[in-house]
Amino acid sequence: MSSIAVSAKEAKTSPDKLGLAFWMNRVLEECERAAPDLAVDPVHDLRVSLRRCRSMAEGIMAVDPDPGWRAMRKAGKRLFSSLGELRDVQVMQEWVQRLGSPDDSVTADLLLYLREREHQLKEAAILSLGEFDTRQWAHWSKQLPRRAARLKHAGLVFKLMALERWTEARQLHSKALRGGSKLAWHRLRIGLKRFRYVVENFLPHQHAAWKDDLKGLQDLLGEIHDLDVLWATALEQEVFPDLQARSRWHTRILQERSSRIDNYRSKMVGKTSLWGAWRAQLPQAEEIAAASLLRMKLWASFRDPDFQHSSHVARLALQLFDGLTRIGKIAHTPGHDRSLLRFAALGHDVGRLRRRKNHQKISYRLIRQMATPMGWQEEDLKIAAAVARYHRGALPRAGQKAMAQLLPAKRQHARRLAAILRLADAFDAEHDGRIRRVKVSPHQGVIVIAAEGYSQQDRLAESIAAARHLLETVCRCPVIVRQWRKPAPGVERKREARSKAA
């Protein structure tokens, strides 16, 4: 529920510069402040602190698999929920006093019920406070902020998260305006709240510009919900002595509710609505693709024990892809294929965090469990997962689960990208970066791949020889890997001159 009055302590706080460590420590402080009598302001401030911690954890969990995030959210939710109904009742009392009058029997009956209910809920909340493990929370307050610090340069990823929340809230806005039901307005309140949480926790520049509007809108929607709950409570408790009293209260509540809906519409409907202003500062088409890739990098870097290897494999895979495209061996939507290949290459070893043997199957499942990146179709994610699945081990066949889930037209597509990734991974089978770069060229019906750092006398040559088989199959021609021979300086300069002239 919303609060008619903001606490003095919250008004003085400038959340833009405050991080996870601050809010986690503040939870412990607010627990002590709320414990004596669970008064209105301490309960509100404790819920705000818990909400901040839980919403930050939700955002970071999208890339960091550390179980501490989920455990912290779960512990915070128990206490947060136990205080939720108490907070609702306390706010409802403020509304009853505001809408009613001292000599009104409905006011008296509602306040009597709410005060009795508040007493019951305080007893339950005291038990929840006593069960809250402050020592464990203090441990998380040291451990989790250190993990969160790894995301200090992930602003573009959080902008993408904000855009996803914006999109969800915008759809809920349309439904609320079309239907106008209490449930639709309640869902819009939750959707806008989720958007606000991402902005206030992870986008300080946007929050500085939008915080007043976001809070104002949240208060409007919260008060609409408060009034709906108040009316439902009054009907449930049968506090109206006659139809006249019922009509009077209903009219007053509808007036308050309608004025807030009109206020909301004035800000959020039309060409100058806040929706457009917010959208203009969130990722556009090209940024969305870059943000999705950055999210994948972060997601994989937290799970892959040797992400440097995966990054190197991704570079080699793209060099192979570009070379094969240049000589005409890959001609199907090369721009999007390149993104799928890079995505799969960055995540192909995330399964190693759980086990080394057959880790490609774990990688497949983890990628399939990801939310579909914005701008992608679900089929795209299936292809990327299948490419990662077949970077080693069994060769891809139509009857296998990962291939069977693809549309028939996409199976050959996935096999081609898997063949490239399989060979790129073999080039760095020792995880030492020995093969620094590769170059593809055609020669009399054969694909020749020159690899800098490659030697036929090396043990690595055997792995590469086995890995190139799938590429030979999909390209329908032999593949030869040879050592990259750097030409003499004079020859190199002549080639560069010819290239520039061309």
The 8 nearest C-alpha neighbors of each residue, nearest first, counted from 0:
[[1, 221, 87, 225, 2, 224, 90, 86],
 [2, 0, 221, 218, 222, 3, 225, 90],
 [1, 3, 4, 90, 5, 0, 218, 222],
 [2, 4, 1, 5, 90, 93, 222, 94],
 [3, 5, 2, 6, 1, 7, 40, 93],
 [6, 4, 2, 7, 10, 3, 9, 40],
 [7, 5, 9, 8, 40, 10, 4, 44],
 [8, 6, 10, 9, 11, 5, 40, 12],
 [7, 9, 11, 6, 10, 12, 44, 5],
 [10, 8, 12, 6, 11, 7, 5, 44],
 [9, 11, 7, 8, 12, 6, 5, 13],
 [12, 10, 8, 9, 7, 13, 6, 14],
 [13, 11, 9, 10, 14, 8, 7, 15],
 [12, 14, 15, 11, 16, 17, 10, 9],
 [15, 13, 17, 16, 12, 199, 18, 200],
 [14, 16, 203, 13, 17, 199, 207, 206],
 [17, 15, 14, 13, 18, 203, 200, 12],
 [16, 18, 14, 15, 21, 19, 13, 22],
 [19, 17, 21, 20, 22, 16, 200, 14],
 [18, 20, 22, 21, 144, 23, 52, 17],
 [21, 19, 23, 22, 18, 144, 140, 24],
 [22, 20, 24, 19, 18, 23, 25, 17],
 [21, 23, 25, 19, 24, 20, 48, 52],
 [22, 24, 20, 26, 25, 140, 21, 19],
 [25, 23, 21, 26, 27, 22, 20, 28],
 [24, 26, 22, 28, 27, 23, 29, 21],
 [27, 25, 29, 23, 24, 28, 48, 45],
 [26, 28, 30, 25, 24, 29, 31, 133],
 [29, 27, 25, 31, 26, 30, 32, 24],
 [28, 30, 32, 45, 26, 31, 27, 33],
 [29, 31, 27, 33, 28, 32, 34, 26],
 [30, 32, 29, 34, 28, 33, 27, 35],
 [33, 31, 29, 30, 34, 41, 28, 35],
 [32, 34, 37, 41, 30, 31, 29, 35],
 [33, 35, 31, 32, 37, 36, 30, 125],
 [36, 34, 33, 37, 32, 31, 38, 125],
 [35, 37, 38, 34, 33, 121, 32, 125],
 [38, 36, 33, 34, 42, 35, 41, 39],
 [37, 39, 36, 41, 40, 42, 33, 35],
 [38, 40, 42, 41, 43, 89, 37, 86],
 [39, 41, 43, 42, 6, 38, 44, 5],
 [42, 40, 33, 44, 43, 38, 39, 45],
 [43, 41, 45, 39, 40, 44, 37, 33],
 [42, 44, 40, 46, 41, 45, 47, 39],
 [45, 43, 47, 41, 46, 42, 40, 48],
 [46, 44, 29, 48, 42, 47, 43, 41],
 [45, 47, 49, 43, 44, 48, 79, 50],
 [46, 48, 44, 50, 45, 49, 51, 43],
 [49, 47, 45, 51, 50, 46, 26, 22],
 [50, 48, 46, 52, 51, 47, 75, 53],
 [49, 51, 47, 53, 48, 52, 46, 54],
 [50, 52, 48, 54, 49, 53, 55, 47],
 [53, 51, 49, 55, 50, 54, 56, 22],
 [52, 54, 56, 72, 50, 55, 51, 49],
 [53, 55, 57, 51, 56, 52, 50, 196],
 [56, 54, 58, 52, 57, 53, 51, 59],
 [55, 57, 53, 59, 54, 58, 68, 60],
 [58, 56, 54, 60, 55, 59, 53, 61],
 [57, 59, 55, 56, 60, 61, 54, 197],
 [58, 60, 56, 61, 57, 62, 63, 55],
 [59, 61, 63, 57, 62, 58, 56, 64],
 [62, 60, 59, 58, 63, 57, 298, 64],
 [61, 63, 298, 60, 59, 297, 64, 294],
 [62, 64, 60, 65, 301, 59, 61, 298],
 [65, 63, 60, 66, 62, 301, 302, 61],
 [64, 66, 67, 63, 68, 60, 69, 301],
 [67, 65, 68, 69, 64, 70, 71, 63],
 [66, 68, 70, 65, 69, 71, 139, 143],
 [69, 67, 71, 66, 70, 56, 72, 65],
 [68, 70, 72, 66, 71, 67, 73, 56],
 [69, 71, 67, 73, 72, 68, 74, 66],
 [72, 70, 74, 68, 73, 69, 67, 75],
 [73, 71, 75, 53, 69, 70, 74, 76],
 [72, 74, 76, 70, 71, 75, 69, 77],
 [75, 73, 71, 76, 77, 72, 70, 78],
 [74, 76, 72, 73, 78, 77, 79, 71],
 [75, 77, 79, 73, 78, 74, 80, 72],
 [78, 76, 80, 79, 74, 75, 81, 73],
 [77, 79, 81, 75, 76, 80, 127, 82],
 [78, 80, 76, 82, 77, 81, 46, 75],
 [81, 79, 83, 82, 77, 78, 76, 84],
 [80, 82, 78, 79, 83, 124, 77, 127],
 [81, 83, 85, 80, 79, 84, 86, 124],
 [84, 82, 80, 86, 85, 81, 79, 87],
 [83, 85, 87, 86, 82, 88, 81, 80],
 [86, 84, 82, 88, 83, 87, 120, 117],
 [85, 87, 89, 83, 84, 88, 82, 90],
 [88, 86, 84, 90, 85, 89, 0, 91],
 [87, 89, 91, 85, 90, 86, 113, 84],
 [88, 90, 86, 92, 91, 87, 85, 39],
 [89, 91, 93, 87, 92, 88, 86, 2],
 [92, 90, 88, 94, 93, 89, 87, 95],
 [91, 93, 95, 89, 90, 94, 96, 110],
 [94, 92, 90, 96, 91, 95, 97, 89],
 [93, 95, 97, 91, 92, 96, 98, 90],
 [94, 96, 92, 98, 97, 93, 99, 91],
 [97, 95, 93, 99, 94, 98, 92, 100],
 [96, 98, 94, 95, 99, 93, 100, 92],
 [99, 97, 95, 96, 94, 100, 251, 252],
 [100, 98, 96, 106, 95, 97, 103, 101],
 [99, 101, 103, 102, 106, 96, 98, 97],
 [102, 100, 103, 106, 99, 107, 96, 104],
 [101, 103, 100, 104, 106, 107, 99, 105],
 [104, 102, 106, 100, 105, 101, 107, 99],
 [103, 105, 107, 106, 108, 102, 240, 101],
 [106, 104, 108, 103, 107, 238, 109, 239],
 [107, 105, 109, 103, 104, 99, 108, 110],
 [106, 108, 104, 110, 105, 109, 111, 103],
 [109, 107, 111, 105, 110, 106, 104, 112],
 [110, 108, 112, 106, 111, 107, 105, 113],
 [111, 109, 113, 107, 112, 108, 114, 106],
 [110, 112, 108, 114, 109, 113, 107, 115],
 [113, 111, 109, 115, 110, 114, 116, 108],
 [112, 114, 116, 110, 115, 111, 117, 109],
 [115, 113, 117, 111, 116, 112, 110, 118],
 [116, 114, 118, 112, 117, 113, 111, 119],
 [115, 117, 113, 119, 114, 118, 112, 120],
 [118, 116, 114, 120, 115, 119, 113, 121],
 [117, 119, 121, 115, 116, 120, 114, 122],
 [120, 118, 116, 122, 117, 121, 115, 123],
 [119, 121, 123, 117, 122, 118, 85, 124],
 [122, 120, 124, 118, 123, 119, 117, 125],
 [121, 123, 125, 120, 119, 124, 118, 126],
 [122, 124, 120, 126, 121, 125, 127, 119],
 [123, 125, 121, 127, 126, 122, 81, 120],
 [124, 126, 128, 122, 127, 123, 121, 129],
 [127, 125, 129, 123, 124, 128, 130, 122],
 [128, 126, 124, 130, 129, 125, 78, 131],
 [129, 127, 125, 131, 126, 130, 124, 78],
 [128, 130, 126, 127, 131, 125, 132, 124],
 [131, 129, 127, 128, 132, 126, 125, 78],
 [130, 132, 128, 129, 133, 127, 78, 74],
 [133, 131, 135, 134, 130, 136, 129, 74],
 [132, 134, 136, 135, 131, 137, 27, 138],
 [135, 133, 137, 136, 132, 138, 139, 131],
 [134, 136, 138, 137, 133, 132, 139, 140],
 [135, 137, 133, 139, 138, 134, 140, 132],
 [138, 136, 140, 134, 135, 139, 133, 141],
 [137, 139, 135, 136, 140, 141, 134, 142],
 [140, 138, 142, 136, 141, 137, 143, 135],
 [139, 141, 137, 138, 23, 20, 142, 143],
 [142, 140, 139, 138, 143, 144, 137, 145],
 [143, 141, 139, 145, 140, 144, 138, 146],
 [142, 144, 146, 145, 139, 140, 141, 147],
 [145, 143, 147, 146, 20, 142, 19, 148],
 [146, 144, 148, 143, 147, 142, 141, 149],
 [147, 145, 143, 148, 144, 149, 142, 150],
 [146, 148, 144, 149, 145, 150, 143, 59],
 [149, 147, 145, 150, 146, 151, 144, 143],
 [150, 148, 147, 146, 151, 145, 152, 153],
 [151, 149, 153, 148, 152, 147, 146, 154],
 [150, 152, 148, 153, 149, 154, 147, 201],
 [153, 151, 150, 154, 149, 155, 148, 156],
 [154, 152, 150, 156, 155, 151, 157, 293],
 [153, 155, 157, 156, 152, 158, 202, 201],
 [154, 156, 158, 157, 153, 290, 159, 293],
 [157, 155, 159, 290, 153, 158, 154, 294],
 [156, 158, 160, 154, 159, 155, 161, 201],
 [159, 157, 155, 161, 156, 160, 281, 154],
 [158, 160, 162, 156, 157, 161, 290, 163],
 [161, 159, 157, 163, 162, 158, 164, 156],
 [160, 162, 158, 164, 159, 163, 197, 194],
 [163, 161, 165, 159, 160, 164, 166, 281],
 [162, 164, 160, 166, 165, 161, 159, 167],
 [165, 163, 194, 161, 167, 162, 166, 168],
 [166, 164, 162, 168, 163, 167, 194, 161],
 [165, 167, 169, 163, 164, 168, 162, 170],
 [166, 168, 164, 170, 169, 165, 163, 171],
 [167, 169, 190, 171, 165, 191, 170, 166],
 [170, 168, 172, 166, 171, 167, 165, 173],
 [169, 171, 173, 167, 172, 168, 166, 174],
 [170, 172, 168, 174, 187, 173, 169, 175],
 [173, 171, 169, 175, 170, 174, 187, 168],
 [174, 172, 170, 176, 171, 175, 177, 169],
 [173, 175, 171, 177, 172, 176, 178, 170],
 [176, 174, 183, 179, 172, 184, 178, 177],
 [175, 177, 173, 179, 174, 178, 172, 184],
 [178, 176, 174, 175, 179, 173, 172, 180],
 [177, 179, 175, 180, 176, 174, 183, 173],
 [178, 180, 175, 176, 177, 183, 181, 184],
 [181, 179, 183, 182, 178, 184, 175, 185],
 [180, 182, 184, 183, 185, 179, 227, 224],
 [181, 183, 185, 180, 184, 186, 179, 175],
 [184, 182, 175, 186, 180, 185, 181, 187],
 [185, 183, 187, 181, 175, 186, 182, 188],
 [184, 186, 182, 188, 183, 187, 181, 224],
 [187, 185, 189, 183, 188, 184, 190, 182],
 [186, 188, 190, 184, 171, 185, 189, 172],
 [189, 187, 185, 186, 191, 220, 190, 192],
 [188, 190, 192, 186, 187, 191, 193, 185],
 [191, 189, 168, 187, 193, 192, 188, 186],
 [190, 192, 194, 188, 168, 193, 189, 187],
 [191, 193, 195, 189, 190, 194, 188, 196],
 [194, 192, 196, 190, 195, 191, 189, 164],
 [195, 193, 164, 191, 192, 196, 197, 165],
 [194, 196, 192, 198, 193, 197, 199, 191],
 [195, 197, 193, 199, 198, 194, 200, 192],
 [198, 196, 200, 194, 195, 199, 201, 161],
 [199, 197, 202, 195, 196, 200, 201, 206],
 [198, 200, 196, 206, 197, 201, 195, 202],
 [201, 199, 197, 198, 196, 202, 55, 203],
 [200, 202, 198, 197, 199, 203, 157, 154],
 [203, 201, 198, 205, 204, 206, 199, 200],
 [202, 204, 206, 15, 205, 207, 201, 199],
 [205, 203, 207, 206, 202, 208, 15, 209],
 [206, 204, 208, 207, 203, 202, 209, 198],
 [205, 207, 203, 209, 210, 199, 208, 204],
 [206, 208, 204, 205, 209, 210, 203, 15],
 [207, 209, 205, 206, 210, 204, 211, 212],
 [210, 208, 206, 212, 211, 207, 205, 213],
 [209, 211, 206, 213, 212, 207, 214, 208],
 [212, 210, 214, 213, 209, 215, 208, 207],
 [213, 211, 215, 209, 214, 210, 216, 273],
 [214, 212, 210, 216, 215, 211, 209, 217],
 [213, 215, 217, 211, 216, 212, 210, 218],
 [216, 214, 212, 218, 217, 213, 211, 219],
 [217, 215, 219, 213, 218, 214, 212, 220],
 [216, 218, 214, 220, 215, 219, 221, 213],
 [217, 219, 221, 215, 216, 220, 1, 222],
 [220, 218, 216, 222, 221, 217, 259, 215],
 [219, 221, 223, 217, 222, 188, 218, 216],
 [220, 222, 1, 218, 224, 219, 223, 0],
 [221, 223, 225, 219, 224, 220, 1, 218],
 [224, 222, 220, 226, 221, 256, 225, 219],
 [223, 225, 227, 221, 222, 226, 228, 185],
 [226, 224, 222, 228, 223, 227, 0, 229],
 [225, 227, 229, 223, 224, 228, 222, 230],
 [226, 228, 224, 230, 229, 225, 231, 223],
 [229, 227, 231, 225, 226, 230, 232, 224],
 [230, 228, 226, 232, 227, 231, 225, 233],
 [229, 231, 233, 227, 232, 228, 226, 234],
 [230, 232, 228, 234, 229, 233, 235, 227],
 [233, 231, 235, 229, 230, 234, 228, 236],
 [232, 234, 230, 236, 235, 231, 238, 237],
 [235, 233, 237, 231, 232, 236, 230, 238],
 [234, 236, 232, 233, 237, 231, 238, 230],
 [235, 237, 233, 234, 238, 232, 109, 112],
 [238, 236, 234, 235, 239, 233, 240, 232],
 [237, 239, 236, 105, 233, 108, 240, 109],
 [240, 238, 245, 241, 237, 244, 105, 242],
 [239, 241, 238, 244, 242, 105, 245, 237],
 [242, 240, 243, 244, 239, 245, 246, 238],
 [243, 241, 245, 244, 246, 240, 239, 247],
 [242, 244, 246, 245, 241, 247, 240, 239],
 [245, 243, 247, 246, 242, 241, 239, 248],
 [244, 246, 242, 248, 243, 239, 247, 249],
 [247, 245, 249, 243, 244, 248, 250, 242],
 [248, 246, 244, 250, 245, 249, 243, 251],
 [247, 249, 251, 245, 250, 246, 252, 244],
 [250, 248, 246, 252, 251, 247, 245, 253],
 [249, 251, 253, 247, 248, 252, 246, 254],
 [250, 252, 254, 248, 249, 253, 247, 255],
 [251, 253, 249, 255, 254, 250, 256, 248],
 [254, 252, 256, 250, 255, 251, 257, 249],
 [255, 253, 251, 257, 256, 252, 250, 258],
 [254, 256, 252, 258, 253, 257, 251, 259],
 [255, 257, 253, 259, 254, 223, 258, 252],
 [258, 256, 260, 254, 259, 255, 253, 261],
 [257, 259, 261, 255, 260, 256, 254, 262],
 [260, 258, 262, 256, 261, 257, 219, 263],
 [259, 261, 263, 257, 262, 258, 264, 256],
 [262, 260, 264, 258, 259, 263, 257, 265],
 [263, 261, 259, 265, 260, 264, 258, 266],
 [262, 264, 260, 261, 266, 265, 259, 267],
 [265, 263, 261, 267, 268, 266, 262, 260],
 [264, 266, 262, 263, 267, 268, 261, 272],
 [267, 265, 264, 263, 272, 268, 273, 262],
 [266, 268, 272, 264, 273, 265, 263, 274],
 [269, 267, 264, 272, 265, 266, 270, 271],
 [270, 268, 272, 271, 267, 265, 266, 264],
 [269, 271, 272, 268, 275, 273, 267, 274],
 [270, 272, 269, 273, 275, 268, 276, 267],
 [273, 271, 267, 268, 274, 269, 266, 270],
 [272, 274, 276, 275, 267, 277, 266, 271],
 [273, 275, 277, 272, 276, 278, 267, 169],
 [274, 276, 278, 273, 277, 272, 279, 271],
 [275, 277, 273, 279, 278, 274, 272, 280],
 [278, 276, 274, 275, 279, 280, 273, 281],
 [277, 279, 275, 281, 280, 276, 274, 162],
 [278, 280, 276, 277, 281, 275, 282, 283],
 [281, 279, 278, 277, 282, 276, 205, 283],
 [280, 282, 278, 279, 158, 162, 283, 277],
 [283, 281, 286, 287, 159, 158, 280, 284],
 [282, 284, 286, 285, 287, 281, 279, 280],
 [285, 283, 287, 286, 282, 288, 374, 289],
 [286, 284, 287, 288, 283, 289, 282, 290],
 [285, 287, 289, 282, 283, 288, 284, 290],
 [286, 288, 290, 284, 285, 289, 282, 283],
 [287, 289, 291, 286, 285, 290, 292, 284],
 [290, 288, 286, 292, 287, 291, 293, 285],
 [291, 289, 293, 287, 156, 292, 288, 155],
 [292, 290, 294, 288, 293, 289, 372, 287],
 [291, 293, 295, 289, 290, 294, 296, 288],
 [294, 292, 296, 290, 295, 291, 289, 297],
 [293, 295, 291, 297, 292, 296, 156, 298],
 [294, 296, 298, 292, 293, 297, 299, 291],
 [297, 295, 293, 299, 294, 298, 300, 292],
 [296, 298, 300, 294, 299, 295, 62, 293],
 [297, 299, 62, 295, 296, 300, 301, 294],
 [300, 298, 302, 296, 346, 301, 297, 303],
 [299, 301, 297, 303, 302, 306, 298, 296],
 [300, 302, 299, 63, 298, 303, 297, 64],
 [303, 301, 349, 299, 300, 352, 304, 298],
 [302, 304, 349, 306, 305, 300, 299, 348],
 [305, 303, 306, 352, 302, 351, 349, 300],
 [306, 304, 307, 303, 308, 309, 300, 348],
 [305, 307, 309, 303, 308, 300, 304, 310],
 [306, 308, 310, 305, 309, 311, 430, 300],
 [307, 309, 311, 306, 310, 305, 430, 312],
 [310, 308, 306, 312, 345, 311, 307, 313],
 [309, 311, 313, 307, 308, 312, 345, 306],
 [312, 310, 308, 314, 313, 309, 307, 315],
 [311, 313, 309, 315, 314, 310, 424, 423],
 [312, 314, 344, 316, 310, 311, 315, 341],
 [313, 315, 311, 317, 312, 316, 318, 310],
 [316, 314, 318, 312, 317, 313, 423, 436],
 [317, 315, 313, 319, 423, 318, 314, 420],
 [316, 318, 320, 314, 319, 315, 321, 313],
 [319, 317, 315, 321, 316, 320, 322, 314],
 [320, 318, 316, 322, 317, 321, 323, 315],
 [319, 321, 317, 323, 318, 322, 316, 324],
 [322, 320, 324, 318, 323, 319, 317, 325],
 [321, 323, 439, 325, 319, 324, 320, 318],
 [322, 324, 328, 320, 326, 325, 321, 329],
 [325, 323, 329, 321, 327, 322, 326, 328],
 [324, 326, 322, 323, 327, 321, 328, 329],
 [327, 325, 323, 324, 328, 322, 441, 440],
 [328, 326, 324, 325, 329, 323, 330, 322],
 [327, 329, 323, 324, 326, 474, 330, 325],
 [330, 328, 324, 327, 323, 331, 333, 320],
 [329, 331, 333, 324, 327, 332, 328, 323],
 [330, 332, 333, 329, 336, 412, 334, 335],
 [333, 331, 334, 335, 336, 330, 337, 329],
 [334, 332, 336, 331, 335, 337, 330, 329],
 [335, 333, 337, 336, 332, 338, 331, 339],
 [334, 336, 338, 337, 333, 332, 339, 340],
 [337, 335, 333, 339, 338, 334, 332, 340],
 [336, 338, 340, 335, 334, 339, 333, 341],
 [337, 339, 335, 341, 336, 340, 342, 334],
 [340, 338, 336, 342, 337, 383, 341, 343],
 [341, 339, 337, 343, 342, 338, 344, 336],
 [340, 342, 344, 338, 343, 339, 313, 345],
 [341, 343, 339, 340, 345, 344, 338, 346],
 [344, 342, 383, 387, 340, 346, 341, 345],
 [345, 343, 313, 341, 347, 346, 342, 340],
 [344, 346, 309, 342, 343, 347, 310, 313],
 [347, 345, 343, 299, 344, 349, 348, 342],
 [346, 348, 387, 344, 343, 345, 349, 362],
 [349, 347, 350, 346, 351, 303, 362, 359],
 [350, 348, 303, 302, 362, 351, 346, 347],
 [349, 351, 362, 361, 358, 348, 352, 353],
 [352, 350, 354, 355, 353, 358, 349, 348],
 [351, 353, 350, 302, 354, 303, 304, 349],
 [352, 354, 351, 350, 355, 358, 361, 349],
 [355, 353, 351, 356, 358, 352, 350, 357],
 [354, 356, 351, 358, 357, 353, 350, 352],
 [357, 355, 358, 354, 351, 359, 360, 350],
 [358, 356, 359, 360, 355, 361, 354, 392],
 [357, 359, 350, 361, 355, 356, 360, 351],
 [360, 358, 362, 388, 357, 361, 350, 363],
 [361, 359, 363, 358, 362, 388, 357, 364],
 [360, 362, 350, 358, 364, 363, 359, 365],
 [363, 361, 350, 359, 365, 349, 360, 364],
 [362, 364, 384, 360, 388, 361, 366, 365],
 [365, 363, 367, 361, 362, 366, 368, 360],
 [364, 366, 368, 362, 367, 363, 361, 369],
 [367, 365, 369, 368, 363, 384, 364, 362],
 [368, 366, 364, 365, 369, 384, 363, 381],
 [367, 369, 365, 366, 364, 370, 363, 371],
 [370, 368, 366, 367, 371, 365, 372, 380],
 [369, 371, 372, 368, 367, 366, 380, 373],
 [370, 372, 377, 369, 380, 375, 373, 376],
 [373, 371, 375, 291, 370, 374, 376, 380],
 [374, 372, 375, 371, 287, 291, 163, 288],
 [373, 375, 372, 376, 288, 287, 284, 371],
 [376, 374, 373, 372, 379, 371, 377, 380],
 [375, 377, 379, 378, 371, 374, 380, 372],
 [376, 378, 380, 379, 371, 381, 375, 372],
 [377, 379, 381, 376, 380, 382, 405, 406],
 [380, 378, 382, 376, 377, 381, 375, 383],
 [379, 381, 383, 377, 382, 378, 384, 371],
 [380, 382, 378, 384, 379, 383, 385, 367],
 [381, 383, 385, 379, 380, 384, 413, 386],
 [384, 382, 343, 380, 386, 385, 339, 381],
 [383, 385, 363, 381, 387, 382, 386, 366],
 [386, 384, 388, 382, 387, 383, 401, 381],
 [385, 387, 417, 383, 388, 389, 384, 413],
 [386, 388, 347, 343, 384, 385, 390, 389],
 [389, 387, 385, 359, 363, 386, 360, 390],
 [390, 388, 391, 386, 387, 417, 395, 385],
 [389, 391, 421, 387, 420, 417, 388, 386],
 [392, 390, 389, 421, 393, 359, 388, 394],
 [391, 393, 389, 394, 390, 357, 359, 388],
 [394, 392, 395, 391, 389, 396, 390, 388],
 [393, 395, 396, 389, 392, 469, 391, 414],
 [394, 396, 389, 393, 414, 397, 402, 399],
 [397, 395, 398, 399, 394, 402, 403, 414],
 [396, 398, 402, 399, 403, 395, 410, 400],
 [399, 397, 396, 403, 400, 402, 401, 395],
 [400, 398, 402, 397, 401, 396, 403, 395],
 [399, 401, 403, 402, 404, 398, 397, 405],
 [400, 402, 385, 403, 404, 399, 405, 388],
 [403, 401, 404, 405, 399, 397, 400, 410],
 [402, 404, 400, 405, 401, 398, 399, 397],
 [405, 403, 402, 401, 400, 406, 381, 399],
 [406, 404, 402, 403, 409, 410, 407, 381],
 [405, 407, 409, 408, 410, 404, 403, 378],
 [408, 406, 409, 410, 405, 411, 403, 397],
 [409, 407, 406, 410, 411, 412, 405, 413],
 [410, 408, 412, 406, 407, 411, 405, 413],
 [411, 409, 413, 412, 407, 408, 405, 402],
 [412, 410, 414, 413, 409, 415, 408, 407],
 [411, 413, 409, 410, 415, 414, 416, 408],
 [414, 412, 410, 416, 411, 415, 382, 386],
 [415, 413, 411, 417, 412, 416, 418, 410],
 [414, 416, 418, 412, 413, 417, 473, 411],
 [415, 417, 419, 413, 418, 414, 340, 386],
 [418, 416, 386, 414, 420, 419, 415, 390],
 [419, 417, 470, 421, 415, 469, 416, 420],
 [418, 420, 416, 422, 417, 421, 316, 423],
 [419, 421, 423, 417, 422, 418, 390, 316],
 [422, 420, 390, 418, 424, 419, 423, 417],
 [421, 423, 425, 466, 419, 424, 420, 467],
 [424, 422, 420, 316, 426, 425, 421, 315],
 [425, 423, 421, 427, 426, 422, 312, 420],
 [424, 426, 428, 422, 427, 463, 423, 462],
 [427, 425, 423, 424, 428, 434, 463, 422],
 [428, 426, 430, 425, 424, 429, 432, 434],
 [427, 429, 425, 430, 426, 424, 459, 462],
 [428, 430, 431, 427, 459, 432, 433, 426],
 [431, 429, 427, 428, 308, 432, 433, 305],
 [430, 432, 433, 429, 427, 308, 428, 434],
 [433, 431, 434, 430, 427, 435, 311, 308],
 [432, 434, 431, 452, 435, 427, 453, 430],
 [435, 433, 452, 451, 432, 436, 453, 426],
 [434, 436, 451, 433, 432, 452, 437, 450],
 [437, 435, 451, 434, 450, 315, 438, 318],
 [438, 436, 450, 449, 451, 318, 448, 315],
 [437, 439, 449, 448, 322, 450, 440, 318],
 [440, 438, 448, 322, 447, 449, 319, 323],
 [439, 441, 447, 446, 448, 442, 438, 326],
 [442, 440, 446, 445, 447, 444, 443, 326],
 [441, 443, 445, 444, 446, 447, 440, 479],
 [444, 442, 445, 441, 446, 447, 440, 477],
 [445, 443, 442, 441, 476, 446, 477, 447],
 [444, 446, 442, 477, 443, 441, 478, 476],
 [447, 445, 478, 441, 440, 479, 477, 442],
 [446, 448, 479, 440, 439, 441, 478, 480],
 [449, 447, 439, 480, 438, 479, 450, 481],
 [448, 450, 483, 481, 438, 482, 437, 480],
 [451, 449, 437, 483, 482, 453, 436, 452],
 [450, 452, 483, 436, 434, 435, 453, 482],
 [451, 453, 434, 433, 450, 435, 454, 482],
 [454, 452, 482, 450, 451, 434, 455, 481],
 [455, 453, 456, 457, 482, 452, 460, 481],
 [456, 454, 457, 460, 453, 481, 482, 458],
 [455, 457, 454, 458, 460, 459, 453, 461],
 [458, 456, 459, 454, 455, 460, 453, 461],
 [457, 459, 460, 461, 456, 462, 455, 454],
 [458, 460, 457, 462, 461, 463, 428, 426],
 [461, 459, 463, 458, 462, 455, 457, 464],
 [462, 460, 464, 459, 463, 458, 465, 457],
 [463, 461, 465, 459, 464, 460, 425, 466],
 [464, 462, 466, 460, 425, 461, 465, 467],
 [463, 465, 461, 462, 466, 467, 460, 468],
 [464, 466, 462, 463, 467, 468, 461, 469],
 [467, 465, 463, 422, 468, 464, 421, 462],
 [466, 468, 470, 464, 469, 422, 465, 463],
 [469, 467, 471, 470, 466, 465, 472, 464],
 [470, 468, 472, 418, 471, 467, 473, 466],
 [469, 471, 418, 467, 473, 472, 468, 474],
 [472, 470, 468, 474, 476, 477, 469, 475],
 [471, 473, 469, 475, 470, 474, 468, 476],
 [472, 474, 470, 475, 471, 415, 469, 414],
 [473, 475, 471, 476, 472, 470, 328, 415],
 [476, 474, 472, 471, 473, 477, 470, 478],
 [475, 477, 471, 474, 445, 478, 444, 472],
 [478, 476, 445, 471, 446, 479, 475, 444],
 [479, 477, 446, 471, 447, 445, 476, 480],
 [478, 480, 447, 448, 446, 481, 477, 445],
 [481, 479, 448, 449, 447, 478, 450, 482],
 [482, 480, 449, 448, 450, 483, 479, 453],
 [481, 483, 453, 450, 449, 454, 484, 451],
 [482, 484, 451, 449, 450, 485, 481, 452],
 [485, 483, 482, 486, 451, 449, 450, 481],
 [484, 486, 483, 487, 491, 451, 488, 482],
 [487, 485, 491, 490, 484, 488, 489, 483],
 [486, 488, 490, 489, 491, 485, 492, 484],
 [489, 487, 491, 490, 492, 486, 485, 493],
 [488, 490, 492, 491, 487, 493, 486, 494],
 [491, 489, 493, 487, 492, 488, 486, 494],
 [490, 492, 488, 494, 489, 493, 486, 487],
 [491, 493, 495, 489, 494, 490, 496, 488],
 [494, 492, 496, 490, 495, 491, 497, 489],
 [495, 493, 497, 491, 496, 492, 498, 490],
 [494, 496, 498, 492, 493, 497, 499, 491],
 [495, 497, 493, 499, 498, 494, 500, 492],
 [498, 496, 500, 494, 495, 499, 501, 493],
 [497, 499, 495, 501, 496, 500, 494, 493],
 [500, 498, 496, 501, 497, 495, 494, 493],
 [501, 499, 497, 498, 496, 495, 494, 493],
 [500, 498, 499, 497, 496, 495, 494, 493]]
